[in-house]
């Protein structure tokens, strides 16, 4: 039985953005436990452990808010829409604004977009200093409709890959897709830096750092200093090892071995790093160091310390757990060569990411590379160490129980503290966005609902014992719109699953596109049948599937049910699952047939019914008003296996599979580009457009 929360605890929680209840469905309200609320408050620095402490904390908070002139961060939209904290100041309050551009102003009129500082002095003598975010009212709508490819980069090996797809492959894919297919974008998985150490967590959604990319994605031969390595024999041996790794994946059916790839690349990169940089390259590297500043120094220091003490900073010697300690400063000096190496690797990776985007745009893509922002970081990694004052200690991000997962989810990612973000003017969030937008034509935000609230799970408790904690969504959105507008980039929110009322509307108002997956688009408020194409929303990326879902071929044939049955993942008899899956697919095929989309499928008389159905699915997507159409690259060649099977850990090789053809044979980028099946599907898109 849930312990009653009490009026004081309920009021205190509300004042700190901690939810005391939530609604998993419109007709059901669930009350959070007092323990979950109390621990969430404790992670925010608020003691509610006893009734006396709760009353004292409540009185302190009410007194603070009553006397506060300004919140720590204020948002003002440049079109003047809406009220903000500045419009509610007492009459006669004097303002001094220090703009991001270095100007000092005494009025709010025509402030340029940016993150400024405002100082308010009220007639009664109270003063307040706050961050002032001025943002455009919304992101520009993408010019015209575009279609593009969705791919997990590691899964796409070329004849030059070192055992997994790399940034050279990404540039080749983008250049070819733009020029030969008329594609407008290529969307990839998060390329954030992973936590080092073997075995590395292969999931791209649990990185060490979201701020810096992972050098495992480097194309070694594309680094200019590669040509001048002084030990070519050793380098030749490493390349031969890479060829063997590639062959085991492509020719022998082995899984992608990220750790083995990194061992070879790390050794090669250390040889390359020993080559002196030329004057121009040295100047470019110094510019990168100056631009990235403390953030890069922290990241490279963590990487160097992890080589000595392991990849979980909680287990390091106590003096090294603080990035600002004297012990850490001494260790940084002692490990300066390694710190410089990791800084150099970040620069090289950033350079190749920028080059891939340039290649995509030169190939005629209006967007180019769409990068993916994971929802959080590993608790033992570089970001959690360097920014630990911004993270909620003892908490993890997850999801409450729902119709698909009765036990809820714990993703093992520490959440940002909303109070610390606001106090800093959202500095780590701003730096993160700015870094990603430098080489992204568009950014997909995983679990975009996290800009509004996140499910916090206390450490050691099941996900059912969590509660929602709210963020300042207006500030998070304003900064997102500001940085994306500066970069001329599009933003796509992954808003699948249970979405709080009002969230999609708020995102659409600011120009953030949503995500619509065909199989989930039904008339849930009516008869539950598949939505006709003209009933879909326009402001979205529309796809047939994603990395977490079955491929289209597997769904059409029902193979996804058989896979889950073999892995003992079904919660009811397999016959019931088969029947439901067949009925679901049958309703969609019936709609496709009624719309005459199954007729005249590309590929000629030999086109299989499966191919014709996949083509029809994509014809349907083109009938919707969606601004972006995404084609899952494995679907173009009939790949059966999902890249990730939620609910599994070691039962299924998540994040380690190469793209295969319909017979399960791994295929290279070169073979994929020559695939008649791929060209038939893409021709359907070009003709429909």
C-alpha positions as CSV (number, residue, x, y, z in Angstrom):
1,X,0.0,0.0,0.0
2,X,1.4,3.4,-1.0
3,X,2.2,5.6,2.0
4,X,0.3,8.9,2.1
5,X,2.4,11.8,1.0
6,X,1.0,14.5,3.3
7,X,0.2,18.1,2.5
8,X,3.6,19.5,3.4
9,X,5.5,17.0,1.3
10,X,3.1,17.5,-1.6
11,X,3.5,21.3,-1.6
12,X,7.3,21.0,-1.2
13,X,7.5,18.6,-4.1
14,X,5.4,20.9,-6.3
15,X,7.7,23.9,-5.6
16,X,10.7,21.8,-6.8
17,X,9.1,20.3,-9.8
18,X,8.9,16.8,-8.3
19,X,5.6,15.0,-9.3
20,X,3.6,13.3,-6.6
21,X,1.4,11.5,-9.2
22,X,1.3,10.8,-13.0
23,X,-1.2,9.6,-15.5
24,X,-0.1,6.6,-17.6
25,X,-3.4,6.9,-19.5
26,X,-6.2,9.5,-19.6
27,X,-8.4,7.5,-17.3
28,X,-5.8,6.4,-14.7
29,X,-3.8,8.3,-12.1
30,X,-0.9,6.7,-10.2
31,X,0.4,8.2,-6.9
32,X,4.2,8.2,-6.4
33,X,5.5,6.8,-3.2
34,X,6.6,9.1,-0.4
35,X,10.0,7.4,-0.5
36,X,10.5,8.2,-4.2
37,X,9.4,11.8,-3.8
38,X,11.7,12.2,-0.7
39,X,14.7,10.7,-2.5
40,X,14.1,12.9,-5.6
41,X,14.0,15.9,-3.4
42,X,17.2,14.8,-1.6
43,X,19.0,14.5,-5.0
44,X,18.0,18.2,-5.5
45,X,19.6,19.1,-2.2
46,X,16.3,19.3,-0.2
47,X,15.9,17.5,3.1
48,X,12.4,16.0,3.5
49,X,13.5,13.0,5.5
50,X,11.3,13.9,8.5
51,X,8.1,15.9,9.0
52,X,10.1,18.6,10.8
53,X,12.7,18.8,8.0
54,X,9.9,18.9,5.4
55,X,8.1,21.8,7.1
56,X,11.4,23.7,7.4
57,X,12.3,23.1,3.8
58,X,8.9,24.2,2.7
59,X,9.1,27.4,4.7
60,X,12.6,28.1,3.3
61,X,11.4,27.5,-0.3
62,X,8.3,29.7,0.1
63,X,10.3,32.5,1.6
64,X,12.9,32.2,-1.2
65,X,10.3,32.4,-3.9
66,X,8.4,35.2,-2.3
67,X,11.5,37.4,-2.0
68,X,13.0,36.5,-5.4
69,X,13.1,39.2,-7.9
70,X,14.1,37.0,-10.9
71,X,14.6,33.3,-11.5
72,X,18.1,32.2,-12.4
73,X,17.3,31.9,-16.1
74,X,14.7,34.0,-18.0
75,X,13.4,33.3,-21.5
76,X,12.3,35.9,-24.0
77,X,11.2,35.0,-27.5
78,X,12.4,37.6,-30.0
79,X,8.8,38.2,-31.4
80,X,7.7,39.3,-27.9
81,X,5.2,36.5,-27.7
82,X,4.1,35.5,-24.2
83,X,4.9,36.8,-20.7
84,X,8.2,36.4,-18.9
85,X,9.7,37.2,-15.5
86,X,10.9,40.6,-16.7
87,X,7.4,41.8,-17.5
88,X,6.3,41.1,-14.0
89,X,8.9,43.1,-12.2
90,X,7.8,45.9,-9.8
91,X,7.2,49.3,-11.5
92,X,10.3,51.4,-11.5
93,X,12.8,48.5,-11.6
94,X,16.0,49.4,-13.4
95,X,17.6,46.9,-15.8
96,X,21.1,46.6,-17.1
97,X,21.7,44.0,-19.8
98,X,25.1,42.8,-20.8
99,X,24.7,41.1,-24.2
100,X,26.5,38.1,-25.4
101,X,28.1,40.4,-28.0
102,X,29.7,42.5,-25.2
103,X,27.3,45.5,-25.3
104,X,25.7,47.1,-22.2
105,X,22.0,48.2,-22.5
106,X,19.4,49.7,-20.2
107,X,16.4,48.4,-22.1
108,X,15.0,45.2,-23.5
109,X,14.2,46.6,-26.9
110,X,15.6,44.8,-30.0
111,X,17.9,42.5,-28.1
112,X,19.8,40.2,-30.5
113,X,19.4,36.5,-30.1
114,X,21.8,35.0,-27.6
115,X,22.3,34.2,-23.9
116,X,22.8,37.6,-22.2
117,X,23.0,38.7,-18.5
118,X,20.4,40.9,-16.9
119,X,20.7,42.8,-13.6
120,X,17.5,44.1,-12.1
121,X,17.4,46.6,-9.2
122,X,13.9,47.1,-7.7
123,X,12.8,50.4,-6.0
124,X,13.0,48.7,-2.6
125,X,16.7,47.9,-3.1
126,X,16.4,44.3,-4.0
127,X,18.7,43.2,-6.8
128,X,18.9,40.1,-8.9
129,X,21.2,38.9,-11.7
130,X,20.0,36.3,-14.2
131,X,20.7,34.7,-17.5
132,X,18.5,36.0,-20.3
133,X,17.9,33.7,-23.2
134,X,16.6,35.5,-26.3
135,X,15.6,33.1,-29.0
136,X,13.8,33.2,-32.4
137,X,10.2,32.3,-32.0
138,X,10.6,29.0,-34.0
139,X,12.8,27.1,-36.2
140,X,12.4,27.6,-39.9
141,X,10.3,25.0,-41.7
142,X,12.5,22.7,-43.9
143,X,12.3,24.0,-47.5
144,X,10.4,21.4,-49.4
145,X,10.0,17.7,-48.7
146,X,13.0,15.4,-48.7
147,X,13.6,11.7,-48.3
148,X,16.7,10.0,-46.9
149,X,18.4,7.0,-45.5
150,X,18.5,5.8,-41.8
151,X,21.5,3.7,-40.8
152,X,23.4,2.5,-37.8
153,X,26.9,3.5,-39.0
154,X,28.8,0.6,-37.4
155,X,26.6,-1.8,-39.4
156,X,27.6,-0.5,-42.8
157,X,31.1,-1.9,-43.8
158,X,32.8,-1.1,-47.0
159,X,35.8,-2.8,-48.6
160,X,37.9,-0.2,-46.7
161,X,36.4,-0.5,-43.2
162,X,38.5,-1.8,-40.3
163,X,35.8,-4.2,-39.1
164,X,32.9,-1.7,-38.6
165,X,31.5,1.2,-40.5
166,X,33.4,4.5,-40.2
167,X,33.3,8.1,-41.1
168,X,34.9,7.4,-44.5
169,X,31.9,5.1,-45.2
170,X,29.5,7.8,-44.0
171,X,31.0,10.3,-46.4
172,X,30.8,7.8,-49.3
173,X,27.2,6.9,-48.4
174,X,26.2,10.5,-48.3
175,X,28.0,11.5,-51.5
176,X,26.5,8.5,-53.4
177,X,23.0,8.8,-51.9
178,X,22.8,12.6,-52.7
179,X,24.1,12.3,-56.2
180,X,22.8,9.0,-57.4
181,X,19.5,8.6,-55.4
182,X,18.5,12.2,-54.9
183,X,18.4,11.7,-51.1
184,X,18.2,14.8,-48.9
185,X,19.8,13.3,-45.8
186,X,21.4,10.4,-44.1
187,X,20.5,9.8,-40.4
188,X,23.0,7.9,-38.2
189,X,23.1,6.6,-34.7
190,X,24.7,8.6,-31.9
191,X,28.5,8.8,-32.5
192,X,29.3,9.9,-29.0
193,X,32.4,8.7,-27.2
194,X,31.9,5.3,-25.6
195,X,33.2,4.2,-22.2
196,X,36.5,2.5,-22.9
197,X,37.6,-0.9,-21.6
198,X,36.8,-4.4,-22.8
199,X,34.1,-5.4,-23.2
200,X,32.8,-2.0,-24.2
201,X,29.0,-1.5,-23.9
202,X,28.1,-1.6,-27.6
203,X,25.0,0.6,-27.2
204,X,25.5,4.0,-28.7
205,X,22.8,5.3,-26.3
206,X,24.9,4.9,-23.1
207,X,28.0,6.9,-23.9
208,X,30.9,8.2,-21.8
209,X,30.4,11.7,-23.3
210,X,27.8,13.2,-25.5
211,X,30.0,16.3,-25.9
212,X,32.8,14.7,-27.9
213,X,32.6,12.0,-30.6
214,X,34.3,8.6,-30.5
215,X,37.6,8.2,-32.4
216,X,36.7,4.5,-33.1
217,X,34.7,6.0,-36.1
218,X,37.8,7.5,-37.7
219,X,38.9,6.5,-41.2
220,X,42.6,6.0,-40.4
221,X,43.8,6.4,-44.0
222,X,42.0,9.8,-44.3
223,X,44.1,11.4,-41.5
224,X,46.7,13.5,-43.4
225,X,49.6,12.4,-41.1
226,X,48.9,8.7,-42.0
227,X,51.1,9.1,-45.1
228,X,54.1,10.2,-43.1
229,X,54.2,7.5,-40.4
230,X,57.8,6.5,-39.8
231,X,57.1,2.8,-39.2
232,X,55.2,1.8,-42.3
233,X,55.8,-1.9,-41.7
234,X,54.0,-1.8,-38.4
235,X,51.2,0.2,-40.0
236,X,50.9,-2.4,-42.8
237,X,50.5,-5.1,-40.2
238,X,47.7,-3.2,-38.5
239,X,45.9,-2.8,-41.8
240,X,46.3,-6.5,-42.5
241,X,44.7,-7.2,-39.1
242,X,41.9,-4.8,-40.0
243,X,41.3,-6.7,-43.3
244,X,41.1,-10.0,-41.3
245,X,38.5,-8.4,-39.0
246,X,36.5,-7.1,-41.9
247,X,36.6,-10.5,-43.5
248,X,35.4,-12.3,-40.4
249,X,32.3,-10.1,-40.4
250,X,31.6,-10.0,-44.1
251,X,32.7,-13.5,-45.1
252,X,32.4,-15.6,-42.0
253,X,29.3,-14.3,-40.2
254,X,31.1,-13.0,-37.1
255,X,29.6,-10.2,-35.1
256,X,31.1,-6.7,-35.2
257,X,33.8,-6.6,-32.6
258,X,34.2,-2.9,-31.6
259,X,36.9,-3.7,-29.0
260,X,39.1,-5.5,-31.6
261,X,38.6,-2.6,-34.0
262,X,39.6,0.0,-31.4
263,X,42.7,-2.0,-30.4
264,X,44.0,-1.8,-34.0
265,X,42.9,1.8,-34.5
266,X,44.4,3.0,-31.2
267,X,47.8,1.6,-32.1
268,X,47.6,3.1,-35.6
269,X,46.5,6.5,-34.2
270,X,49.4,6.5,-31.7
271,X,51.8,6.0,-34.7
272,X,50.0,8.8,-36.5
273,X,50.1,11.1,-33.5
274,X,53.9,10.8,-33.4
275,X,54.1,12.6,-36.8
276,X,54.6,16.3,-36.3
277,X,51.8,18.5,-37.5
278,X,52.6,21.0,-40.3
279,X,52.2,24.7,-39.6
280,X,48.7,24.9,-41.0
281,X,47.5,21.7,-39.3
282,X,49.1,22.9,-36.0
283,X,47.3,26.2,-36.2
284,X,44.0,24.4,-36.9
285,X,44.6,22.1,-33.9
286,X,45.4,25.1,-31.7
287,X,42.2,26.7,-32.8
288,X,40.3,23.6,-31.8
289,X,41.9,23.5,-28.4
290,X,41.1,27.2,-27.8
291,X,37.5,26.8,-29.0
292,X,36.8,23.7,-26.8
293,X,38.7,25.0,-23.8
294,X,37.9,23.5,-20.4
295,X,35.4,20.9,-21.8
296,X,38.0,19.3,-24.0
297,X,40.7,19.4,-21.3
298,X,38.3,17.6,-18.9
299,X,37.3,15.0,-21.4
300,X,40.9,14.3,-22.4
301,X,42.0,14.2,-18.8
302,X,39.3,11.7,-17.9
303,X,40.4,9.5,-20.9
304,X,44.0,9.6,-19.7
305,X,43.1,8.8,-16.1
306,X,40.8,6.0,-17.2
307,X,43.8,4.3,-18.9
308,X,45.5,4.2,-15.5
309,X,42.6,3.7,-13.0
310,X,39.8,2.2,-15.0
311,X,36.7,3.6,-16.7
312,X,34.5,4.2,-13.6
313,X,35.7,7.4,-11.9
314,X,33.8,6.4,-8.7
315,X,36.5,3.8,-8.1
316,X,39.5,6.1,-8.6
317,X,41.7,7.4,-5.8
318,X,39.6,9.9,-3.9
319,X,41.6,12.9,-4.9
320,X,41.0,12.2,-8.6
321,X,37.3,12.0,-8.3
322,X,37.1,15.8,-8.3
323,X,38.0,17.3,-11.7
324,X,39.1,20.6,-10.0
325,X,41.2,19.0,-7.3
326,X,45.0,19.6,-6.9
327,X,45.5,15.8,-7.3
328,X,43.8,15.9,-10.7
329,X,45.8,18.9,-11.7
330,X,49.1,17.1,-10.8
331,X,47.9,13.9,-12.6
332,X,47.0,15.9,-15.7
333,X,50.6,17.3,-15.8
334,X,52.1,13.8,-15.3
335,X,49.9,12.4,-18.1
336,X,50.2,15.4,-20.4
337,X,51.3,13.3,-23.4
338,X,48.2,11.1,-23.1
339,X,45.9,14.1,-22.5
340,X,47.3,15.7,-25.7
341,X,46.7,12.4,-27.6
342,X,43.1,12.2,-26.6
343,X,42.6,15.9,-27.4
344,X,44.2,15.2,-30.8
345,X,41.8,12.3,-31.4
346,X,38.8,14.5,-30.6
347,X,40.0,17.0,-33.1
348,X,40.6,14.4,-35.8
349,X,37.1,13.0,-35.3
350,X,35.5,16.4,-35.3
351,X,37.4,17.1,-38.6
352,X,36.1,14.0,-40.3
353,X,32.6,14.6,-39.1
354,X,32.7,18.1,-40.6
355,X,34.1,16.7,-43.8
356,X,31.3,14.1,-44.0
357,X,28.7,16.9,-43.7
358,X,30.5,19.0,-46.3
359,X,30.5,16.0,-48.7
360,X,26.8,15.5,-48.2
361,X,26.0,19.2,-48.9
362,X,28.2,19.2,-52.0
363,X,26.3,16.1,-53.2
364,X,23.1,18.2,-53.3
365,X,21.6,17.2,-49.9
366,X,19.6,20.1,-48.4
367,X,20.1,18.7,-44.9
368,X,23.1,16.3,-45.1
369,X,23.9,14.3,-42.0
370,X,21.3,13.9,-39.3
371,X,23.0,13.2,-36.0
372,X,21.4,11.6,-33.0
373,X,21.6,13.0,-29.4
374,X,21.3,10.2,-26.8
375,X,19.1,11.0,-23.8
376,X,22.0,10.7,-21.3
377,X,25.4,9.4,-20.4
378,X,27.1,6.6,-18.5
379,X,27.4,7.3,-14.7
380,X,31.0,6.3,-14.7
381,X,32.0,8.2,-17.8
382,X,33.7,11.5,-18.7
383,X,30.7,13.8,-18.7
384,X,29.4,12.5,-15.4
385,X,32.9,13.1,-13.9
386,X,33.5,16.6,-15.4
387,X,29.9,17.8,-14.8
388,X,29.1,16.0,-11.6
389,X,27.8,19.1,-9.9
390,X,25.1,19.2,-12.7
391,X,24.0,15.6,-12.2
392,X,21.5,14.2,-9.6
393,X,23.5,11.8,-7.4
394,X,21.9,8.5,-6.6
395,X,19.3,8.8,-9.4
396,X,18.8,7.2,-12.8
397,X,16.7,8.0,-15.8
398,X,14.1,5.5,-16.9
399,X,10.4,5.1,-17.7
400,X,7.3,4.2,-15.6
401,X,5.4,1.0,-16.1
402,X,3.1,1.1,-19.2
403,X,1.1,-1.2,-21.4
404,X,4.4,-2.5,-23.1
405,X,6.5,-2.9,-19.9
406,X,4.7,-3.6,-16.7
407,X,7.9,-3.4,-14.7
408,X,9.0,0.0,-16.0
409,X,12.5,0.7,-17.3
410,X,15.8,1.9,-15.7
411,X,18.3,3.1,-18.4
412,X,21.2,3.6,-16.0
413,X,21.8,7.2,-17.0
414,X,22.1,9.9,-14.3
415,X,19.8,12.9,-14.9
416,X,20.8,16.5,-15.1
417,X,19.6,18.6,-12.1
418,X,17.1,21.2,-13.4
419,X,18.1,23.7,-10.6
420,X,21.8,23.5,-11.4
421,X,21.1,23.9,-15.1
422,X,19.1,27.0,-14.5
423,X,21.7,28.5,-12.2
424,X,24.4,28.0,-14.9
425,X,22.3,29.4,-17.7
426,X,22.2,25.9,-19.0
427,X,25.9,26.1,-19.9
428,X,26.5,22.3,-20.4
429,X,23.4,21.9,-22.5
430,X,24.3,24.9,-24.6
431,X,27.9,23.6,-25.2
432,X,26.5,20.2,-26.1
433,X,24.1,21.6,-28.7
434,X,26.7,24.0,-30.2
435,X,29.2,21.2,-30.6
436,X,26.7,18.8,-32.4
437,X,25.3,21.5,-34.7
438,X,28.8,22.3,-36.0
439,X,28.7,19.2,-38.2
440,X,24.9,18.3,-38.3
441,X,22.5,19.4,-40.9
442,X,19.8,18.2,-38.5
443,X,19.7,16.7,-35.0
444,X,17.4,13.9,-33.8
445,X,16.8,14.1,-30.1
446,X,16.2,10.7,-28.5
447,X,13.3,10.8,-26.0
448,X,12.6,14.4,-26.7
449,X,10.0,14.4,-23.9
450,X,13.0,14.6,-21.6
451,X,13.1,18.4,-22.3
452,X,9.9,18.6,-20.3
453,X,10.2,15.9,-17.6
454,X,12.2,12.7,-16.8
455,X,11.4,9.6,-14.8
456,X,13.9,9.5,-11.9
457,X,14.6,6.1,-10.4
458,X,16.3,6.1,-7.0
459,X,19.5,3.9,-7.0
460,X,18.8,0.4,-5.7
461,X,15.0,0.6,-6.3
462,X,13.0,-0.9,-9.1
463,X,11.7,1.5,-11.9
464,X,8.2,1.2,-10.4
465,X,9.5,3.3,-7.4
466,X,10.4,6.3,-9.4
467,X,8.7,9.7,-10.0
468,X,8.7,12.4,-12.6
469,X,10.9,15.5,-12.2
470,X,10.1,18.5,-14.3
471,X,12.5,20.7,-16.3
472,X,12.0,24.2,-17.5
473,X,10.9,23.2,-21.0
474,X,10.6,26.7,-22.2
475,X,14.3,27.3,-21.4
476,X,15.3,24.0,-22.9
477,X,13.3,24.7,-26.1
478,X,14.5,28.3,-26.4
479,X,18.2,27.2,-26.3
480,X,17.5,24.4,-28.7
481,X,15.8,26.8,-31.1
482,X,18.6,29.4,-30.6
483,X,21.5,27.0,-31.4
484,X,19.7,25.2,-34.2
485,X,18.8,28.6,-35.8
486,X,22.4,29.8,-35.6
487,X,23.5,26.6,-37.4
488,X,20.7,26.6,-39.9
489,X,19.8,23.1,-38.8
490,X,16.5,21.1,-38.5
491,X,15.5,19.4,-35.2
492,X,13.6,16.1,-35.0
493,X,12.2,14.9,-31.7
494,X,11.8,11.2,-31.1
495,X,8.3,11.4,-29.5
496,X,7.2,7.8,-29.7
497,X,5.4,6.0,-26.8
498,X,3.6,7.7,-23.9
499,X,3.7,11.5,-24.4
500,X,2.5,14.0,-21.9
501,X,-0.5,16.1,-23.1
502,X,0.7,19.4,-24.6
503,X,4.3,18.2,-25.4
504,X,3.8,17.6,-29.1
505,X,1.9,20.9,-29.4
506,X,4.7,22.8,-27.7
507,X,7.3,21.2,-29.9
508,X,5.3,21.9,-33.1
509,X,4.9,25.5,-32.0
510,X,8.6,26.0,-31.9
511,X,9.3,24.2,-35.2
512,X,10.6,20.9,-33.8
513,X,9.5,17.9,-36.0
514,X,8.1,14.8,-34.5
515,X,8.6,11.1,-35.4
516,X,5.9,9.0,-36.9
517,X,6.3,5.2,-37.5
518,X,3.8,3.6,-39.9
519,X,2.8,0.7,-37.7
520,X,1.9,2.9,-34.8
521,X,-0.1,5.5,-36.7
522,X,-3.7,4.4,-36.0
523,X,-6.9,6.2,-35.1
524,X,-6.5,5.6,-31.4
525,X,-9.3,8.1,-30.5
526,X,-11.7,6.4,-32.9
527,X,-11.9,2.9,-34.3
528,X,-8.2,2.1,-33.9
529,X,-7.7,1.3,-37.6
530,X,-4.7,2.5,-39.6
531,X,-4.6,6.2,-40.3
532,X,-5.3,7.3,-43.9
533,X,-2.2,9.1,-45.3
534,X,-4.0,12.5,-45.3
535,X,-4.7,12.2,-41.6
536,X,-1.0,12.1,-40.7
537,X,0.7,15.2,-39.3
538,X,3.0,17.2,-41.6
539,X,5.6,18.3,-39.1
540,X,7.4,14.9,-38.8
541,X,9.9,12.5,-40.0
542,X,7.8,9.5,-41.3
543,X,9.4,6.0,-41.4
544,X,8.4,2.4,-41.7
545,X,10.7,1.3,-38.8
546,X,13.6,2.3,-36.5
547,X,16.6,0.7,-35.0
548,X,14.5,-0.6,-32.0
549,X,11.8,-2.2,-34.2
550,X,11.6,-5.2,-36.6
551,X,12.7,-4.6,-40.2
552,X,9.8,-4.1,-42.6
553,X,10.4,-7.5,-44.2
554,X,10.4,-9.2,-40.8
555,X,7.1,-7.5,-39.8
556,X,5.4,-8.4,-43.1
557,X,6.4,-12.0,-42.8
558,X,5.8,-12.3,-39.0
559,X,9.4,-13.3,-38.4
560,X,9.7,-10.8,-35.6
561,X,7.3,-12.9,-33.5
562,X,9.2,-16.1,-34.2
563,X,12.5,-14.3,-33.1
564,X,10.9,-13.2,-29.8
565,X,9.5,-16.7,-29.3
566,X,12.9,-18.3,-29.8
567,X,14.3,-16.0,-27.2
568,X,11.5,-16.6,-24.7
569,X,10.4,-13.0,-24.7
570,X,6.7,-13.4,-25.2
571,X,4.3,-12.9,-22.3
572,X,1.5,-15.0,-23.9
573,X,1.2,-18.0,-26.2
574,X,3.0,-17.7,-29.5
575,X,-0.2,-18.5,-31.4
576,X,-1.9,-15.4,-29.9
577,X,1.1,-13.2,-30.8
578,X,1.1,-14.6,-34.4
579,X,-2.6,-14.0,-34.8
580,X,-2.4,-10.4,-33.5
581,X,0.7,-9.6,-35.7
582,X,-1.0,-11.1,-38.8
583,X,-4.1,-9.1,-38.1
584,X,-2.2,-5.9,-37.6
585,X,-0.2,-6.4,-40.8
586,X,-3.3,-7.5,-42.7
587,X,-5.1,-4.3,-41.9
588,X,-2.2,-2.3,-43.3
589,X,-2.0,-4.4,-46.4
590,X,-5.7,-4.0,-46.9
591,X,-5.3,-0.2,-46.7
592,X,-2.4,-0.3,-49.1
593,X,-4.5,-2.3,-51.6
594,X,-7.5,0.0,-51.3
595,X,-5.3,2.9,-52.1
596,X,-3.9,1.0,-55.1
597,X,-0.4,1.2,-53.8
598,X,0.4,-2.5,-54.3
599,X,-0.2,-2.1,-58.1
600,X,2.7,-1.7,-60.5
601,X,5.5,-2.0,-57.9
602,X,8.9,-1.2,-59.3
603,X,11.4,-3.9,-60.1
604,X,9.5,-5.6,-63.0
605,X,7.7,-8.9,-63.2
606,X,10.2,-10.7,-61.0
607,X,9.5,-8.5,-58.1
608,X,8.5,-10.7,-55.1
609,X,5.3,-9.9,-53.2
610,X,7.5,-9.0,-50.2
611,X,9.4,-6.4,-52.3
612,X,6.2,-5.1,-53.7
613,X,4.7,-4.7,-50.2
614,X,7.8,-2.9,-49.0
615,X,7.6,-0.6,-52.0
616,X,3.9,0.0,-51.3
617,X,4.7,0.9,-47.6
618,X,7.0,3.6,-48.8
619,X,4.5,4.8,-51.5
620,X,2.1,5.2,-48.6
621,X,4.6,7.3,-46.6
622,X,5.0,9.6,-49.7
623,X,1.2,10.0,-49.7
624,X,1.3,11.6,-46.2
625,X,2.1,15.3,-45.8
626,X,5.3,14.4,-43.7
627,X,8.1,16.9,-44.4
628,X,10.8,14.1,-44.2
629,X,10.6,10.5,-45.3
630,X,13.1,8.1,-43.8
631,X,14.1,4.8,-45.4
632,X,15.7,2.3,-43.1
633,X,18.7,1.3,-45.1
634,X,18.5,-2.5,-44.2
635,X,14.9,-2.4,-45.6
636,X,16.3,-1.6,-49.1
637,X,18.0,-5.0,-49.3
638,X,15.5,-7.1,-47.3
639,X,17.5,-7.5,-44.1
640,X,15.5,-9.5,-41.5
641,X,17.2,-8.8,-38.2
642,X,16.6,-5.8,-35.9
643,X,19.7,-3.9,-34.9
644,X,18.5,-3.8,-31.3
645,X,15.9,-6.0,-29.6
646,X,14.6,-4.1,-26.5
647,X,14.3,-6.3,-23.4
648,X,17.4,-8.3,-24.2
649,X,21.0,-8.1,-23.0
650,X,23.1,-11.1,-23.9
651,X,20.3,-13.2,-25.5
652,X,20.6,-11.2,-28.7
653,X,23.6,-9.4,-30.4
654,X,22.3,-5.9,-30.1
655,X,24.3,-3.2,-31.8
656,X,26.8,-5.7,-33.4
657,X,25.1,-6.8,-36.6
658,X,26.2,-5.9,-40.1
659,X,23.6,-5.1,-42.8
660,X,22.6,-8.3,-44.7
661,X,20.6,-9.1,-47.7
662,X,17.3,-11.1,-47.7
663,X,19.3,-14.4,-47.4
664,X,21.2,-13.2,-44.3
665,X,24.5,-12.6,-46.2
666,X,26.4,-9.5,-45.0
667,X,26.9,-7.1,-47.8
668,X,29.3,-4.2,-48.2
669,X,28.6,-0.6,-49.0
670,X,29.8,-1.2,-52.6
671,X,27.4,-4.2,-53.0
672,X,24.6,-2.2,-51.5
673,X,25.1,0.7,-53.9
674,X,24.8,-1.8,-56.8
675,X,21.8,-3.7,-55.4
676,X,18.9,-3.9,-57.9
677,X,16.5,-4.2,-55.0
678,X,17.7,-1.0,-53.4
679,X,17.5,0.9,-56.7
680,X,14.0,-0.4,-57.4
681,X,12.8,0.9,-54.0
682,X,14.5,4.2,-54.3
683,X,13.2,4.6,-57.9
684,X,9.7,4.3,-56.4
685,X,10.4,7.3,-54.1
686,X,11.9,9.4,-56.9
687,X,8.9,8.7,-59.2
688,X,6.4,9.4,-56.5
689,X,8.1,12.7,-55.6
